[in-house]
């Protein structure tokens, strides 16, 4: 795949500007991406814009297609094996900063687990998405928010780049569609999970549901308003053809520089309050709740085990077992785990060992996914998958929560939470609603 090799790079340091302001010019461009965020410096220092795609890589089960201007490449077999080959052919490792921090930009859908584990049954689909979709760009903007630096990066590859595809307009939906989950259905599923836990099948399951609404607004304006209300550390806007992805996620999945690897699961959620006494009461509850703490500690143990599959012996350790982080409408508990990737393993091995993230499956992971597929009505698609920047020496990725997909004039939003033996059904249902309250507030406005 010589057409993926970099031939020449031009880097220009330019005047620092806000990423959302610059992306005003590119948000309608074919397969353009904005990855940005605000939060702790060690996870929110980087923003990236990609536009003008050289190649688009799309995968479904056992089939990967690489689209160029001409002569697309079709590859059959396991998608992760093809990703290994693709990364080997993209020679970002030969270049220094900031090129070392850019690369493929895209996502893995939750259902990519099918390429790792054989789990049945299939669920219904409210909308279609590839299991994996990545873009290699000719043009990037790289932002270092700590130093207020901005780099304009232009890349020339060995081969012509992709031409913009014309998307046929879809039929406009006239009514609200498939609003799900109904409260009683969600509560019944919580009770079923608690029964499974009592029988010894597992310790916890992340149960989610999907809402869908008519959407005929400007999707990038929606994202900007959402981001202004809650500038989450792993926010993204991706104009991927007929699908627009709006992500406002607070959760990191994997971060890797060379062979140092880190993951930061979120478990435990409570609302913020403008009332100081109520806000303190909520914080104290979260920090002292045995239920919330046990959720987090179980997932930390699961992720320690996942990392140990591909990291050097005795290198995996917990840096922080219970960190409180505040967002616009909720507090979260966060754990921080690191490891040193074995010299025999690469980032695709790392992703396969840890995907999907344990915080959005449950424990043990495989049995949790089986129960998720049994109880949830629709496939999750990108929700609880991962959005990432990836080359063979750098990886930065999120858990895709607080995220909407816009397709065919409809918006799809998922939400959920961890169910344990101590879960109270009303509390869990309310938590699910709290997590997407920012989306719902903007949807109910008329000025987007």
Buried (B, 14 or more C-beta within 10 A) or exposed (E): BEBBEBEEEEBEEEEEEEBBEBBEEBBEBBBBBBBBBBBBEEBBBBBBBBBBBBBBBBBBEEBBBBBBEEEEBEBEEBBBEBBBEBBBEBBBBEBEEBBBBBBBBBBBBBBBBBBBEEBEEEBEEBBEBBBBBBBBBBBBBBBBBEEEBBBBBBBEBEBEBBEEEEEEEEEEBEEEBBEBBEEEEBBEBBEBBBEBBEEEBBBBBBBBBBBBBBBEBEBBBBBBBBBEBBBBBBBBBBBBBBBBBBBBBBBBBBBBEEBEBBBBBBBBBBBBBEEEEEBEEBBEEBBEBEBBBBBBBBBBBBBBBBBBBBBBEEBBEBEEBBBEBEBBBBBBBBBBBBBBBBEEBBBBBBBBBBBBBBBBBBBBBBBBBBBBBBBBBBBBBBBBBBBBBBBBBBBBBBBBBBBBBBBBBBBBBBBBBBBBBBBEBEBBBEBBEBBBBBBEEBBEEEEB
